[in-house]
Amino acid sequence: MSVEVLLMAVLIALTIVAYMIAINARGMWRLMLSFLFASCMLGGTVWVIVEHYSETSRVAMQKERRKFENEIRAAEERLQSKGEALERTNSASAVLPIISQANGYASLLIRERLHDPDLSHDQLVARATQTQQQIERLQNEIRISAQIVNQFPEAAKLIESAMTHLLEACRFYRQYYFAENSAEERRIESLLRQNARSAQDALVRAASSIK
């Protein structure tokens, strides 16, 4: 039993006692004063009871309102979380093909046959130039899609590093066909493969960070 309920019980008991005294009072003035005092006690008791239950109802309504607001907030957070997850999934679906395409170029540069007896020197240089142009176009696509790519900060940095290595590998790819001797060719080829492998490693890590 709460303190408020106990005090109301005491007040009700005192009101009853006041009426009992008024009923048993002798004399006109004593009777009038006793009933007046008992009526004041009754009015005060009724007012206290009404106030108590009004306050109780108000507190209960506030609790229900807070509970309802918390449920709405939780539902909104769940919807927001689902929306963010869906947006992230859509963004990942747009970024992963870019990584896959860049990885394809890295693999091509790693295993490309630099010597091909069926092709002339000009054709070999043209092939290297074409590869470089394709990678530059891919880099432009990445720049255009920067808003989506940047949703994955770690992957964005790795992709940027990979594209730098790919373009450097392309530079060595073209430079290879203008080497002055075999030693220079071996050095340039080594740098080409090394940059391509570095690009591939960065792209693999970028894909893993998104998945």
Disulfide bonds with the S-S distance in Angstrom:
none
